[in-house]
């Protein structure tokens, strides 16, 4: 009988992390940035390698232009996705990554696309998120819900449609921020961009069980930002009525913000009946004449009293 091979003689690895059995420390919180190139698969296969190589080079240049070279140098669990790139960073830097980095990325891509003479144009979708992720220097660091949600946001309908509907000679970057990222870095006032630069959207991904509140930001917008084909009818209706989903009351009724706003409007006045026995009451302007007839009848239908008067 043959001896077992050395590779099979050791203990097998754990198949699960055994969640919910005991309390453990949360992994450190990290900012996550992920980018994806628009229409990557539309280019000939021979171009794919060059585009994959160019994306991190453009990212490095843009971080340097934004004065954030240390964010690139200190990036955590970096990985190429073929048509994009992802890495983690210190979340304290998130306000600067939103601005000025996204604008620096827009400018770097514009310059690259001009110099490429139209042979290859790289336009990027960007997603930004914050969350706890393992980061101990191991090979499999950076995997977790926050990472998954970052990629779902990147593939969501609003940011894809926004970049697709904008002008390729103007808009090179369309970014989507998770609600946590927006609340922590933008709504709090730490980012050098007003909240009015951001558009609230429902981020959904076709074929995936994903539906989260998120925020679009386009450093160099072109075309129509408020397009129902991009944002959905609900967002357009809320924008026109001045009600955002953030104002929604999480009640069991599940009504939308726009519906609740309509429900809060003052009810129309209750119609009132004005009675004038054997007379006329006018509540508005009358043109022409009016006829008043006051008749009384007996039980057989014969008139027993009354008169008729013509009023001008």
Backbone torsions as a table, in degrees:
resi	resn	phi	psi	omega
1	UNK	NA	130.5	-178.1
2	UNK	-74.0	146.2	175.3
3	UNK	-74.3	148.2	177.9
4	UNK	-64.3	147.3	179.5
5	UNK	-65.7	151.4	-178.3
6	UNK	-58.3	-34.3	-176.5
7	UNK	-64.6	-28.4	-176.2
8	UNK	-98.1	-2.5	-175.7
9	UNK	-82.1	-19.5	-179.0
10	UNK	-81.1	174.0	179.4
11	UNK	-71.5	142.3	178.2
12	UNK	-72.8	150.3	179.1
13	UNK	-70.3	157.6	176.2
14	UNK	-64.6	137.7	-179.0
15	UNK	-87.1	-14.0	-177.6
16	UNK	-149.7	155.5	177.3
17	UNK	-82.1	-0.7	178.4
18	UNK	55.7	66.3	-179.3
19	UNK	-71.0	157.5	172.2
20	UNK	68.4	10.7	179.1
21	UNK	-92.0	-32.8	178.0
22	UNK	-153.8	159.0	179.9
23	UNK	-80.7	139.9	178.3
24	UNK	-137.6	161.4	180.0
25	UNK	-67.0	142.1	173.2
26	UNK	-67.0	144.7	172.0
27	UNK	-68.1	164.2	-177.7
28	UNK	-65.4	148.6	176.6
29	UNK	-79.1	139.0	-179.5
30	UNK	-133.8	145.2	165.2
31	UNK	-77.7	144.1	178.8
32	UNK	-126.6	132.2	174.4
33	UNK	-123.0	131.9	176.5
34	UNK	-132.5	141.7	179.0
35	UNK	-130.0	152.5	178.9
36	UNK	-140.4	138.2	178.7
37	UNK	-84.3	135.0	177.4
38	UNK	-70.9	136.0	174.5
39	UNK	58.0	35.8	-179.3
40	UNK	-59.3	-46.0	-177.5
41	UNK	-72.0	-10.8	178.3
42	UNK	-76.7	-14.9	178.0
43	UNK	-85.2	153.7	175.7
44	UNK	-57.0	147.1	-177.0
45	UNK	-55.3	-31.0	-178.4
46	UNK	-65.0	-21.0	-179.5
47	UNK	-86.7	-17.0	-171.2
48	UNK	-60.3	-43.9	-179.3
49	UNK	-62.2	-41.6	-179.2
50	UNK	-65.6	-39.6	179.4
51	UNK	-67.7	-43.7	179.5
52	UNK	-59.9	-36.1	178.9
53	UNK	-75.1	-34.5	-176.6
54	UNK	-71.8	-32.7	-174.2
55	UNK	-59.5	-53.5	178.6
56	UNK	-63.9	-28.7	176.7
57	UNK	-66.1	-41.9	177.9
58	UNK	-66.2	-39.5	178.3
59	UNK	-60.8	-45.4	-179.6
60	UNK	-60.7	-45.1	179.6
61	UNK	-62.3	-42.2	-177.2
62	UNK	-67.7	-38.0	177.1
63	UNK	-65.6	-37.5	176.2
64	UNK	-64.1	-41.8	179.3
65	UNK	-65.1	-31.0	-179.5
66	UNK	-83.5	1.1	-177.8
67	UNK	75.0	24.1	-176.2
68	UNK	-123.0	38.0	-178.7
69	UNK	-57.5	-31.9	-178.3
70	UNK	-67.8	-27.8	177.0
71	UNK	-64.0	-42.5	178.6
72	UNK	-70.2	-43.4	-177.8
73	UNK	-65.9	-33.1	-176.7
74	UNK	-98.9	14.9	-175.5
75	UNK	-60.5	147.9	-176.4
76	UNK	-110.1	149.7	-179.6
77	UNK	33.9	54.5	179.9
78	UNK	-69.0	147.4	179.1
79	UNK	-156.2	138.1	172.0
80	UNK	-85.7	139.7	177.2
81	UNK	-107.8	15.1	-177.6
82	UNK	87.5	-67.6	177.8
83	UNK	-98.6	12.9	-178.9
84	UNK	-166.7	-162.8	-176.0
85	UNK	-156.2	149.9	179.4
86	UNK	-145.3	144.7	173.0
87	UNK	-161.8	163.7	177.7
88	UNK	-104.3	160.1	-179.8
89	UNK	-155.8	170.2	178.9
90	UNK	-61.2	120.2	-176.2
91	UNK	-64.3	-17.2	176.6
92	UNK	-63.2	-19.7	-179.8
93	UNK	-88.3	-2.6	-174.4
94	UNK	-56.1	-43.8	178.7
95	UNK	-56.1	-36.7	-179.9
96	UNK	-76.0	-30.4	176.9
97	UNK	-67.2	-38.5	176.9
98	UNK	-66.5	-46.9	176.7
99	UNK	-151.3	119.3	26.7
100	UNK	-104.0	3.8	-171.3
101	UNK	-61.5	-44.9	-178.7
102	UNK	-58.7	-36.6	176.3
103	UNK	-69.0	-39.1	177.3
104	UNK	-64.9	-35.4	176.6
105	UNK	-66.3	-41.3	176.2
106	UNK	-58.2	-45.2	-179.1
107	UNK	-68.2	-38.8	-179.9
108	UNK	-66.7	-40.2	178.4
109	UNK	-68.2	-38.1	176.9
110	UNK	-59.3	-45.5	179.6
111	UNK	-65.1	-43.2	179.4
112	UNK	-60.5	-45.6	-176.6
113	UNK	-67.8	-31.9	175.9
114	UNK	-67.0	-42.8	-178.1
115	UNK	-74.2	-20.6	-179.6
116	UNK	-77.1	-6.0	176.4
117	UNK	56.0	30.7	173.9
118	UNK	81.6	-2.4	-179.8
119	UNK	-70.9	-43.4	176.3
120	UNK	-137.3	123.4	176.1
121	UNK	-113.0	126.8	178.1
122	UNK	-108.2	115.7	173.4
123	UNK	-120.3	135.6	-169.1
124	UNK	-117.6	138.5	162.6
125	UNK	-91.9	141.2	-178.2
126	UNK	-129.1	135.7	172.2
127	UNK	-122.7	142.6	-178.9
128	UNK	-128.1	136.8	-176.6
129	UNK	-150.9	164.9	176.5
130	UNK	-135.4	135.5	178.2
131	UNK	-179.5	169.2	179.7
132	UNK	-76.6	129.7	179.3
133	UNK	-143.1	140.7	176.4
134	UNK	-57.7	134.2	-177.9
135	UNK	-152.9	69.0	-178.6
136	UNK	-107.6	6.3	-177.7
137	UNK	91.0	7.3	-179.2
138	UNK	-81.9	167.3	-176.5
139	UNK	-65.4	-31.2	-174.7
140	UNK	-107.5	24.6	176.1
141	UNK	-64.7	160.6	173.4
142	UNK	84.4	3.9	179.5
143	UNK	-97.7	132.5	-179.6
144	UNK	167.3	-177.8	-176.8
145	UNK	-59.8	-41.9	-178.6
146	UNK	-61.1	-39.2	178.5
147	UNK	-67.3	-45.2	179.6
148	UNK	-60.0	-44.3	-179.0
149	UNK	-65.3	-33.4	177.7
150	UNK	-60.8	-43.1	179.3
151	UNK	-72.4	-33.2	176.1
152	UNK	-64.7	-42.4	177.2
153	UNK	-60.5	-40.7	-179.2
154	UNK	-63.1	-31.7	-179.2
155	UNK	-95.6	4.6	-174.3
156	UNK	-73.1	157.0	-175.4
157	UNK	-59.6	-46.1	-173.8
158	UNK	-60.3	-46.5	-175.8
159	UNK	-72.0	-33.4	176.0
160	UNK	-65.1	-46.9	-177.8
161	UNK	-67.8	-34.8	180.0
162	UNK	-62.9	-45.9	-179.6
163	UNK	-69.3	-37.3	-178.6
164	UNK	-67.5	-32.6	-175.7
165	UNK	-90.0	-9.5	-179.5
166	UNK	-86.0	170.3	-176.1
167	UNK	-84.1	126.2	-174.1
168	UNK	-68.6	-18.8	177.4
169	UNK	-83.9	-8.6	-177.2
170	UNK	-118.3	-55.2	-172.7
171	UNK	-96.0	113.8	179.6
172	UNK	-107.2	-14.0	-175.5
173	UNK	-135.6	133.0	168.7
174	UNK	-129.2	123.5	-175.4
175	UNK	-113.3	148.9	174.8
176	UNK	-129.3	130.6	-178.4
177	UNK	-109.2	137.2	171.9
178	UNK	-65.1	159.8	179.8
179	UNK	-63.1	-37.7	178.2
180	UNK	-62.0	-44.2	178.5
181	UNK	-61.4	-45.1	-178.9
182	UNK	-63.5	-46.9	-177.0
183	UNK	-64.8	-43.1	-176.1
184	UNK	-72.4	-38.3	-170.5
185	UNK	-105.8	-29.5	-174.4
186	UNK	-104.6	-58.5	-177.9
187	UNK	-60.6	-27.6	179.4
188	UNK	-72.9	-15.2	178.0
189	UNK	94.7	4.3	-177.3
190	UNK	-80.0	-18.9	-178.0
191	UNK	-94.0	142.0	-179.0
192	UNK	-79.3	40.5	174.3
193	UNK	-141.5	133.2	179.9
194	UNK	-68.8	154.1	179.7
195	UNK	-61.2	-22.5	-180.0
196	UNK	-69.3	-12.0	175.8
197	UNK	-77.4	-8.5	-173.2
198	UNK	-114.2	145.9	-178.5
199	UNK	-117.8	124.0	178.6
200	UNK	-72.8	134.6	-178.8
201	UNK	-140.6	153.4	169.1
202	UNK	-87.1	113.3	-177.2
203	UNK	-86.9	112.1	177.8
204	UNK	-125.4	152.5	179.1
205	UNK	-124.4	125.7	-178.6
206	UNK	-60.6	128.9	178.3
207	UNK	80.9	1.9	-179.8
208	UNK	-121.8	147.6	176.4
209	UNK	-82.7	75.6	-175.8
210	UNK	-144.3	124.5	178.9
211	UNK	-155.5	100.5	-177.4
212	UNK	-131.0	153.8	173.1
213	UNK	-74.6	133.9	-178.3
214	UNK	-147.5	179.1	-174.2
215	UNK	-137.7	127.5	178.0
216	UNK	-89.9	142.5	173.9
217	UNK	-141.6	126.4	-179.6
218	UNK	-121.5	109.9	-177.1
219	UNK	-59.4	-38.2	179.4
220	UNK	-128.2	82.6	-174.5
221	UNK	-71.4	151.3	172.5
222	UNK	-151.8	157.6	-175.0
223	UNK	75.7	-161.1	-178.1
224	UNK	-98.5	119.9	176.8
225	UNK	-73.3	-35.1	-177.3
226	UNK	-97.6	77.8	-178.7
227	UNK	-117.5	122.8	-177.4
228	UNK	-61.8	-26.0	178.1
229	UNK	-69.5	-22.6	180.0
230	UNK	-95.1	-50.9	-171.2
231	UNK	-93.0	-18.9	-176.7
232	UNK	93.0	153.2	-176.4
233	UNK	-62.2	-36.0	-176.9
234	UNK	-63.8	-43.9	-179.4
235	UNK	-65.9	-40.8	179.2
236	UNK	-63.5	-43.0	179.3
237	UNK	-63.2	-42.5	178.7
238	UNK	-64.9	-38.1	179.5
239	UNK	-64.0	-41.8	-177.5
240	UNK	-70.3	-32.2	-179.1
241	UNK	-91.1	-5.8	179.5
242	UNK	79.2	18.2	-179.9
243	UNK	-114.3	128.4	176.6
244	UNK	-103.7	163.4	179.0
245	UNK	-65.2	-21.9	178.0
246	UNK	-61.7	-27.8	-179.5
247	UNK	-83.2	0.2	-175.0
248	UNK	-66.7	140.1	176.9
249	UNK	-92.1	119.7	-175.5
250	UNK	-78.2	67.4	179.3
251	UNK	-99.5	166.9	-177.1
252	UNK	-67.8	-16.5	-178.9
253	UNK	-67.9	-28.2	177.9
254	UNK	67.5	22.1	179.9
255	UNK	-72.8	149.2	178.2
256	UNK	-75.0	165.1	-179.3
257	UNK	-60.5	-40.6	-179.0
258	UNK	-64.9	-38.3	179.5
259	UNK	-66.8	-41.7	178.9
260	UNK	-62.9	-36.7	180.0
261	UNK	-64.1	-41.9	178.2
262	UNK	-63.8	-35.1	-179.5
263	UNK	-69.1	-23.9	-178.9
264	UNK	-87.3	-7.9	179.8
265	UNK	-67.0	150.8	-179.5
266	UNK	-59.9	135.1	-179.7
267	UNK	-68.9	146.3	178.7
268	UNK	-61.7	147.4	-178.4
269	UNK	-60.0	142.2	179.2
270	UNK	-72.1	127.6	179.8
271	UNK	-57.8	137.3	179.0
272	UNK	-112.8	140.8	178.6
273	UNK	-98.8	123.9	177.5
274	UNK	-106.6	123.3	-176.1
275	UNK	-111.0	137.2	175.4
276	UNK	-136.7	100.3	-179.8
277	UNK	-66.2	124.3	177.7
278	UNK	54.0	39.7	178.4
279	UNK	-154.2	-175.9	-179.5
280	UNK	-126.7	134.2	174.2
281	UNK	-119.7	125.9	177.9
282	UNK	-110.1	131.1	176.9
283	UNK	-111.9	8.8	179.9
284	UNK	-155.5	-171.5	-180.0
285	UNK	-78.8	135.7	179.8
286	UNK	-117.3	127.8	175.8
287	UNK	-104.8	133.0	-178.9
288	UNK	94.7	-163.3	-177.9
289	UNK	-104.9	170.4	177.7
290	UNK	-132.3	144.5	178.5
291	UNK	-116.1	127.5	178.1
292	UNK	-112.3	122.7	178.0
293	UNK	-117.8	122.9	177.0
294	UNK	-118.0	103.4	-179.5
295	UNK	-124.1	149.7	172.4
296	UNK	-124.4	140.8	-176.3
297	UNK	-124.2	150.6	176.0
298	UNK	-86.1	-176.8	-177.4
299	UNK	-67.3	-10.7	179.7
300	UNK	-101.7	4.7	178.2
301	UNK	90.1	6.2	178.7
302	UNK	-93.2	139.0	178.9
303	UNK	-73.9	133.3	-179.9
304	UNK	-113.3	-17.3	179.8
305	UNK	-163.4	158.5	177.2
306	UNK	143.0	171.0	177.8
307	UNK	-153.4	169.7	178.6
308	UNK	-132.3	132.3	-176.1
309	UNK	-133.6	137.0	179.4
310	UNK	-100.7	120.4	-177.2
311	UNK	-107.4	137.0	177.4
312	UNK	-102.9	NA	NA
